[in-house]
Amino acid sequence: MQINSAKDLTVYQKAYDLSMEIFELSKNWPKDERYSLTDQIRRSSRSVCANLREAWSKRRYEAHFISKLSDCDGENSETDTWLDYARDCSYLTKNKHTELTKEVVEVGRMLGSMLSNPTPFVLKSDR
């Protein structure tokens, strides 16, 4: 399968699905969490995809591509932290937390693989 866009990457699709599931679950969280936990977890989970799209657009320059992938990985880790808070505040069941955390770990592994071997994704120079 030819990859024409970051949207074609499995890691993007998994991260997007995760952010949408978090969005749906967080709709039921207390209103007093709106500007703290709810906003933070939505932002960080969405930022994985947004930074991946930015990385894709900068893949002509390996250092820029890696930098944006590092941002993706950081946002993914931040999402994991907010999931822990959601569990400990009893907004998520332990089972749902485990399920979501597994998704975060899988996205992190995929990002780590791209960080370790960016060459297949970086555009070849015409020089």
MARRO-533348 format. One line per field, with one value per atom (N, C-alpha, C): x, y, z. Coordinates in nm, 4 decimals, decimal comma, padded with zeros to 6 digits. Example, Ala and Ser with C-alpha at 12.3 -4.5 7.8 and 13.67 -1.06 7.14 Angstrom:
residues 2
east <- 01,3190  01,2300  01,3200  01,2850  01,3670  01,2900 $
north <- -00,5690  -00,4500  -00,3300  -00,2250  -00,1060  00,0030 $
up <- 00,7800  00,7800  00,7800  00,7080  00,7140  00,7870 $
//
This chain:
residues 127
east <- 00,0839  00,0000  00,0878  00,0615  00,1368  00,0813  00,1709  00,1313  00,1423  00,0277  00,0237  00,0069  -00,0317  -00,0624  -00,0372  -00,0170  -00,0036  -00,1294  -00,2421  -00,3681  -00,3661  -00,2776  -00,2659  -00,1836  -00,1116  -00,0279  -00,1147  -00,0847  -00,1579  -00,1472  -00,0312  -00,0130  -00,1055  -00,1235  -00,2154  -00,3579  -00,3982  -00,5339  -00,5616  -00,4652  -00,4818  -00,4874  -00,4002  -00,3986  -00,5281  -00,5781  -00,7028  -00,8199  -00,8269  -00,9340  -00,9283  -00,8083  -00,7908  -00,8394  -00,8024  -00,8442  -00,9959  -01,0578  -01,2039  -01,2714  -01,2138  -01,2710  -01,2581  -01,1436  -01,1246  -01,2245  -01,2463  -01,3431  -01,4820  -01,5243  -01,6575  -01,6685  -01,5685  -01,5715  -01,5713  -01,4933  -01,4784  -01,6017  -01,6952  -01,8202  -01,8973  -01,8775  -01,9509  -01,8767  -01,7593  -01,6829  -01,7426  -01,7155  -01,7743  -01,7413  -01,8371  -01,8187  -01,7036  -01,6765  -01,5661  -01,4289  -01,4250  -01,3000  -01,2814  -01,3814  -01,3799  -01,2487  -01,1973  -01,0775  -00,9499  -00,9596  -00,8396  -00,8245  -00,8656  -00,8423  -00,9053  -01,0303  -01,0989  -01,0279  -00,9998  -00,9318  -00,7918  -00,7200  -00,5818  -00,5724  -00,6565  -00,6476  -00,6962  -00,7966  -00,8412  -00,7320  -00,6715  -00,5663  -00,4474  -00,3982  -00,2787  -00,3066  -00,4235  -00,4528  -00,4684  -00,5258  -00,5397  -00,4060  -00,3205  -00,1906  -00,1020  -00,1228  -00,0455  -00,0699  -00,1951  -00,2296  -00,1846  -00,2074  -00,1701  -00,0194  00,0577  00,2031  00,2510  00,1804  00,2160  00,1933  00,0862  00,0619  00,1708  00,2122  00,3220  00,4515  00,4794  00,6003  00,5998  00,4860  00,4748  00,5064  00,4597  00,4842  00,6295  00,7025  00,8429  00,9401  00,8938  00,9793  01,0869  01,0879  01,1972  01,3275  01,3129  01,4283  01,4231  01,5114  01,5071  01,5050  01,5860  01,5905  01,4553  01,3898  01,2584  01,1551  01,1624  01,0705  01,0844  01,2067  01,2324  01,1864  01,2098  01,1678  01,0166  00,9408  00,7949  00,7473  00,8157  00,7814  00,8053  00,9116  00,9395  00,8274  00,7743  00,6596  00,5388  00,5174  00,4073  00,4231  00,5434  00,5707  00,5484  00,5891  00,5676  00,4198  00,3423  00,1977  00,1303  00,1781  00,1239  00,1512  00,2708  00,3045  00,2208  00,1967  00,1122  -00,0298  -00,0809  -00,2136  -00,2178  -00,1116  -00,1028  -00,1127  -00,0487  -00,0539  -00,1964  -00,2628  -00,4005  -00,4948  -00,4688  -00,5504  -00,5363  -00,4154  -00,3956  -00,4778  -00,4773  -00,5585  -00,7067  -00,7516  -00,8932  -00,9318  -00,8445  -00,8708  -00,8742  -00,7746  -00,7638  -00,8714  -00,9308  -01,0444  -01,1778  -01,1695  -01,2871  -01,3731  -01,3111  -01,3821  -01,3735  -01,2756  -01,2591  -01,2532  -01,3115  -01,2958  -01,1527  -01,1100  -00,9758  -00,9646  -01,0716  -01,0685  -01,0579  -01,1353  -01,1292  -00,9932  -00,9394  -00,8058  -00,7031  -00,7098  -00,6157  -00,6268  -00,7498  -00,7733  -00,7125  -00,7390  -00,6880  -00,5359  -00,4836  -00,3388  -00,2681  -00,3279  -00,2699  -00,2625  -00,3640  -00,3631  -00,2520  -00,2373  -00,1308  00,0055  00,0250  00,1525  00,1768  00,0736  00,0892  00,1264  00,0595  00,0930  00,2383  00,2765  00,4136  00,5168  00,4866  00,5794  00,5958  00,4855  00,4910  00,5702  00,5456  00,6219  00,7694  00,7976  00,9366  01,0061  00,9343  00,9903  01,0229  00,9335  00,9584  01,0763  01,0871  01,1993  01,3316  01,3286  01,4509  01,4947  01,3986  01,4300  01,3451  01,3802  01,2999  01,3216  01,4279  01,4671  01,3542  01,2739  01,1687  01,0632  01,0561  00,9537  01,0061  01,1365  01,1964  01,2057  01,1689  01,1773  01,3233  01,3470  01,4822  01,5126  01,6328  01,6748  01,7024  01,6705  01,6959  01,8377  01,9161  02,0522  02,1427 $
north <- -00,1187  00,0000  00,1243  00,2128  00,3374  00,4356  00,5035  00,6017  00,7400  00,8042  00,9366  01,0483  01,0121  01,1103  01,0481  01,1312  01,0806  01,0047  01,0410  00,9728  00,8252  00,7894  00,6510  00,5649  00,6286  00,5545  00,4873  00,3628  00,2905  00,3622  00,4171  00,4876  00,6084  00,6783  00,7927  00,7457  00,6412  00,5903  00,5432  00,4743  00,4276  00,5450  00,6426  00,7600  00,8400  00,8506  00,9228  00,8522  00,7214  00,6443  00,6579  00,6542  00,6698  00,8074  00,9116  01,0466  01,0617  00,9985  01,0051  00,9264  00,8139  00,7391  00,8184  00,8819  00,9661  01,0819  01,1412  01,2495  01,2027  01,0894  01,0375  01,0058  00,9405  00,9057  01,0305  01,1298  01,2487  01,3387  01,3146  01,3918  01,3736  01,2608  01,2293  01,2673  01,3274  01,3647  01,4901  01,5128  01,6289  01,7617  01,8517  01,9839  02,0621  02,0376  02,1120  02,0660  01,9593  01,9141  01,9699  02,0468  02,0951  02,1630  02,2511  02,3278  02,2682  02,1512  02,0860  01,9504  01,8471  01,7120  01,6904  01,7260  01,7019  01,7736  01,9006  01,9780  01,9232  01,8902  01,8448  01,7122  01,6157  01,4846  01,4910  01,5718  01,5883  01,6534  01,7572  01,8289  01,7390  01,6684  01,5860  01,4703  01,4072  01,2949  01,3424  01,4590  01,5137  01,5616  01,6078  01,6591  01,5506  01,4263  01,3178  01,3200  01,3246  01,3259  01,4548  01,5664  01,6952  01,7028  01,6590  01,6619  01,5591  01,4495  01,3512  01,4084  01,4834  01,5505  01,6534  01,7264  01,8218  01,7503  01,6406  01,5628  01,5186  01,4708  01,4236  01,5364  01,6551  01,7675  01,8150  01,7753  01,8166  01,7030  01,5979  01,4817  01,5009  01,6154  01,6485  01,6693  01,7044  01,7311  01,6352  01,5394  01,4325  01,4873  01,5875  01,6420  01,7026  01,7723  01,8299  01,7197  01,6186  01,5055  01,4378  01,4112  01,3467  01,4356  01,5645  01,6574  01,6527  01,6549  01,6509  01,5140  01,4075  01,2747  01,2690  01,3349  01,3413  01,4142  01,5184  01,5885  01,4946  01,4153  01,3164  01,2223  01,1723  01,0769  01,1408  01,2649  01,3360  01,3559  01,3923  01,4106  01,2777  01,1706  01,0382  01,0009  01,0311  01,0042  01,0900  01,2139  01,3010  01,2442  01,1936  01,1313  01,0159  00,9373  00,8256  00,8748  00,9855  01,0431  01,0858  01,1542  01,1987  01,0807  00,9706  00,8497  00,7975  00,8056  00,7640  00,8508  00,9818  01,0712  01,0375  01,0128  00,9810  00,8531  00,7554  00,6320  00,6595  00,7311  00,7558  00,8507  00,9296  01,0146  00,9422  00,8165  00,7302  00,7745  00,8372  00,8728  00,7609  00,6720  00,5541  00,4314  00,3229  00,1967  00,1473  00,0590  00,0016  -00,0725  -00,1427  -00,2156  -00,1213  -00,0124  00,0844  00,1524  00,1830  00,2422  00,1481  00,0210  -00,0778  -00,0849  -00,0857  -00,0907  00,0309  00,1493  00,2722  00,2811  00,2396  00,2429  00,1497  00,0367  -00,0541  00,0144  00,0912  00,1651  00,2711  00,3405  00,4406  00,3745  00,2602  00,1882  00,1463  00,0973  00,0556  00,1746  00,2867  00,4072  00,4474  00,4410  00,4749  00,3842  00,2567  00,1633  00,1971  00,2294  00,2646  00,3931  00,4909  00,6160  00,5902  00,5069  00,4729  00,4056  00,3200  00,2534  00,3549  00,4499  00,5547  00,6420  00,6702  00,7512  00,6775  00,5469  00,4665  00,4468  00,4494  00,4280  00,5206  00,6492  00,7442  00,7361  00,6699  00,6689  00,6327  00,5291  00,4965  00,6065  00,6991  00,8029  00,9352  00,9560  01,0828  01,0857  01,2003  01,2157  01,2150  01,1498  01,1444  01,2751  01,3250  01,4474  01,4200  01,5171  01,5024  01,5401  01,5812  01,6258  01,5116 $
up <- 00,0000  00,0000  00,0000  -00,0905  -00,0973  00,0043  00,0722  00,1726  00,1098  00,0932  00,0311  00,1314  00,2519  00,3545  00,4912  00,5896  00,7266  00,7675  00,7096  00,7404  00,7003  00,6078  00,5630  00,6595  00,7506  00,8454  00,9519  00,9816  01,0854  01,2186  01,2489  01,3761  01,3843  01,2745  01,2724  01,2989  01,2303  01,2445  01,3870  01,4476  01,5859  01,6834  01,6636  01,7508  01,7357  01,6144  01,5896  01,6584  01,6403  01,7044  01,8564  01,9116  02,0557  02,1008  02,0284  02,0681  02,0604  01,9627  01,9520  02,0646  02,1034  02,2151  02,3447  02,3647  02,4824  02,4815  02,3664  02,3551  02,3993  02,3468  02,3808  02,5297  02,5854  02,7277  02,8158  02,7765  02,8608  02,8594  02,7693  02,7681  02,8986  02,9647  03,0868  03,2144  03,2012  03,3199  03,3826  03,5098  03,5790  03,5100  03,5149  03,4523  03,5145  03,6439  03,7059  03,6559  03,5760  03,5134  03,3721  03,3257  03,1870  03,1481  03,2310  03,1950  03,2522  03,3100  03,3617  03,2948  03,3591  03,3069  03,1691  03,1521  03,0248  02,9106  02,9285  02,8249  02,7982  02,9026  02,8874  02,8123  02,8492  02,7842  02,6395  02,6147  02,4764  02,3928  02,4474  02,3748  02,3455  02,4476  02,4260  02,3304  02,3421  02,2522  02,1078  02,0888  01,9537  01,8980  01,9858  01,9426  01,8829  01,9220  01,8612  01,7107  01,6707  01,5279  01,4598  01,5249  01,4648  01,4422  01,5410  01,5249  01,4227  01,4099  01,3081  01,1683  01,1524  01,0229  00,9944  01,0990  01,0810  01,0461  01,1145  01,0854  00,9401  00,8941  00,7567  00,6581  00,6880  00,5966  00,6013  00,7036  00,7173  00,6876  00,6239  00,6049  00,4993  00,4353  00,3436  00,4224  00,5500  00,6365  00,7551  00,7560  00,8564  00,9989  01,0284  01,1646  01,2050  01,1139  01,1432  01,1630  01,0773  01,0870  01,2228  01,2635  01,3923  01,5077  01,4967  01,6012  01,6217  01,5130  01,5247  01,5725  01,5323  01,5844  01,7350  01,7799  01,9239  01,9968  01,9344  01,9922  02,0013  01,8968  01,8989  02,0168  02,0342  02,1411  02,2781  02,2923  02,4184  02,4488  02,3482  02,3672  02,3996  02,3382  02,3673  02,5133  02,5604  02,7007  02,7946  02,7557  02,8376  02,8471  02,7364  02,7371  02,8367  02,8406  02,9347  03,0795  03,1082  03,2428  03,2777  03,1844  03,2095  03,2254  03,1558  03,1749  03,3172  03,3722  03,5119  03,6066  03,5825  03,6657  03,6530  03,5304  03,5097  03,5841  03,5833  03,6581  03,8077  03,8570  04,0006  04,0535  03,9654  04,0036  03,9830  03,9442  03,9219  03,8035  03,7031  03,5810  03,4781  03,4970  03,4127  03,5022  03,4557  03,5285  03,5071  03,5927  03,5764  03,4438  03,4046  03,2775  03,1578  03,1593  03,0490  03,0473  03,1653  03,1735  03,1114  03,1449  03,0906  02,9384  02,8889  02,7444  02,6739  02,7270  02,6654  02,6773  02,7901  02,8101  02,7119  02,6832  02,5826  02,4465  02,4143  02,2875  02,2873  02,3994  02,4109  02,3923  02,4553  02,4436  02,2991  02,2322  02,0926  02,0035  02,0212  01,9453  01,9763  02,1022  02,1410  02,0766  02,0680  02,0014  01,8540  01,7901  01,6478  01,6262  01,7111  01,7010  01,7283  01,8278  01,8599  01,7439  01,6733  01,5561  01,4462  01,4266  01,3268  01,3672  01,4969  01,5461  01,5301  01,5508  01,5398  01,3959  01,3049  01,1639  01,0763  01,0719  00,9946  00,8432  00,8003  00,6593  00,5627  00,5902  00,4927  00,4751  00,5674  00,5626  00,5071  00,5170  00,4740  00,3226  00,2634  00,1185  00,0745  -00,0352  -00,0910  -00,1622  -00,1435  -00,2074  -00,3554  -00,4385  -00,5836  -00,6208  -00,5253  -00,5544  -00,5862 $
//
